Amino acid sequence: MSFETDRCDLCDKLYNNKRRLPLKNSPNLFNFIADRYYSLFQKRLSDDIVICAACYTRHSKTLKTANDTRIASHGTVEPMDYENAVDTTRSETKVDVSTQTERTDSRDVSIDCTLIAKNLFSAPITIPPYSNKYCCICNAKFSTQRVITLSDDVRMNAFKFYLIYFRHNSRCCRSHLENNYLKSSAIYALNRNYPETSSVTDELLSTMIKEIQIELKRTSQNLLRFTPPLSFDDSFKYSNEDYKILIGIEKDQFRDLCTQVTMRNANNRSIEMAIGCLLTKLRLGVSNKVVKTLFSFSSDRLVAQINDRAYKALLKFFVPQHLGFQHKSRNDIINNHTRPLAKNLLANGEDVAILILD
């Protein structure tokens, strides 16, 4: 899915119409870039390629350097007249350089071209684009969406679990996140919109290695701290089978249950920990002392208070929606919970509510 605004065909960064430069207007520069592109990817560039002013300026400088080197080596310019090409690019880029310098702080301007670089290689990592106007996940325009800057925890979790690397200060819609993790719908959108393999420069790889090193140090420090044996705050800590053993329901069912309950998070427990503590006690049939040890609570009395508040919250918000005559209407019973056989046997085929008490 492409953004509404055009993108540079080289670096895939956003630019507006004032910065779009058809490369065919400078055939010598086009040939120079096409040769480098083919040497890297064994592919030919299309004749109608359009690039941004930043890429235009960068490769013009590279072209000038190549020309100067050839002059120094051979004393003259060989058949491809790079000098004229450089003069042309200088005159053309001057029109856009002023526009570009006026917006030096704009994140939507292509700062560097990462597609055609000397130290470039392919890596099995999804790297979404970076923009201040569009979501890096679903490509929605930020003017109509709630925006959030991805924290380092979210970025590292996406990289660890899904091999998706977000650049620093990447922004997305707030609806894509849940407790410092990307939702499954966001992962699906990323896999659909972007390739699984990306071109990575040595500079970007160095940045990624440094961030991984910082994450490893932080993780090792957290491991040294005491953590409770049981914790429902991290949904990735246990599998569906573990959830069934501990509380009798699957992970997604537990999440749905917690969303239906209105409670306040406390300093000593979250909503998930309170509901999980109560369900664990009911499932395993253990005493409050055992629960205190499993969840590392400070006292048996605290366990009793947490279970009592979780019980009252479930009784108030969850039970009325799933138990009792009031949780379903008469039409719902007739249309969705009455079999044709029961209608024919007990009501002569008429649409009536049938209640059987045993």
GIURVEN-V900893 format. One record per residue. PHI is phi as a letter, one per 40 degrees, with the letter a starting at -180 (none if undefined). Layout:
phi=PHI
phi=PHI
//
This chain:
phi=none
phi=c
phi=c
phi=c
phi=c
phi=c
phi=b
phi=c
phi=c
phi=c
phi=b
phi=g
phi=c
phi=c
phi=a
phi=c
phi=c
phi=c
phi=b
phi=c
phi=b
phi=c
phi=c
phi=c
phi=c
phi=b
phi=c
phi=c
phi=c
phi=c
phi=c
phi=c
phi=c
phi=c
phi=c
phi=c
phi=c
phi=c
phi=c
phi=c
phi=b
phi=f
phi=b
phi=c
phi=c
phi=c
phi=c
phi=c
phi=c
phi=b
phi=b
phi=c
phi=c
phi=c
phi=c
phi=c
phi=c
phi=c
phi=c
phi=c
phi=c
phi=c
phi=c
phi=c
phi=c
phi=c
phi=c
phi=c
phi=c
phi=c
phi=c
phi=c
phi=c
phi=b
phi=g
phi=a
phi=c
phi=c
phi=d
phi=c
phi=c
phi=c
phi=c
phi=c
phi=c
phi=c
phi=c
phi=c
phi=c
phi=c
phi=c
phi=c
phi=c
phi=c
phi=c
phi=c
phi=c
phi=c
phi=c
phi=c
phi=c
phi=c
phi=b
phi=c
phi=c
phi=c
phi=c
phi=c
phi=c
phi=c
phi=c
phi=a
phi=c
phi=b
phi=c
phi=b
phi=b
phi=c
phi=b
phi=b
phi=a
phi=c
phi=b
phi=c
phi=b
phi=c
phi=b
phi=c
phi=c
phi=b
phi=a
phi=c
phi=b
phi=b
phi=c
phi=c
phi=b
phi=b
phi=g
phi=c
phi=c
phi=c
phi=c
phi=b
phi=b
phi=c
phi=b
phi=a
phi=c
phi=c
phi=c
phi=c
phi=c
phi=c
phi=c
phi=c
phi=c
phi=c
phi=c
phi=c
phi=c
phi=b
phi=f
phi=b
phi=b
phi=c
phi=c
phi=d
phi=g
phi=c
phi=b
phi=a
phi=c
phi=c
phi=c
phi=c
phi=b
phi=a
phi=f
phi=g
phi=b
phi=c
phi=c
phi=c
phi=c
phi=c
phi=c
phi=c
phi=c
phi=c
phi=c
phi=c
phi=c
phi=b
phi=c
phi=c
phi=b
phi=b
phi=c
phi=b
phi=c
phi=c
phi=c
phi=c
phi=c
phi=c
phi=c
phi=c
phi=c
phi=c
phi=c
phi=c
phi=c
phi=c
phi=c
phi=c
phi=c
phi=c
phi=c
phi=c
phi=c
phi=c
phi=c
phi=c
phi=c
phi=c
phi=b
phi=c
phi=d
phi=b
phi=a
phi=c
phi=c
phi=b
phi=c
phi=c
phi=c
phi=b
phi=c
phi=c
phi=c
phi=c
phi=c
phi=c
phi=c
phi=c
phi=b
phi=g
phi=b
phi=c
phi=c
phi=c
phi=c
phi=c
phi=c
phi=c
phi=c
phi=c
phi=c
phi=c
phi=b
phi=b
phi=a
phi=c
phi=c
phi=b
phi=c
phi=c
phi=a
phi=c
phi=c
phi=c
phi=c
phi=c
phi=c
phi=c
phi=c
phi=c
phi=c
phi=c
phi=c
phi=c
phi=c
phi=c
phi=g
phi=c
phi=c
phi=c
phi=c
phi=c
phi=c
phi=c
phi=c
phi=c
phi=b
phi=f
phi=c
phi=c
phi=a
phi=c
phi=c
phi=c
phi=c
phi=c
phi=c
phi=c
phi=c
phi=c
phi=c
phi=c
phi=c
phi=c
phi=c
phi=c
phi=c
phi=c
phi=b
phi=c
phi=c
phi=c
phi=c
phi=b
phi=a
phi=g
phi=c
phi=c
phi=c
phi=b
phi=c
phi=c
phi=c
phi=c
phi=c
phi=c
phi=c
phi=b
phi=b
phi=b
phi=c
phi=d
phi=c
phi=c
phi=c
phi=c
phi=c
phi=b
phi=b
phi=f
phi=g
phi=c
phi=c
phi=b
phi=c
phi=b
phi=b
phi=b
phi=b
phi=b
//
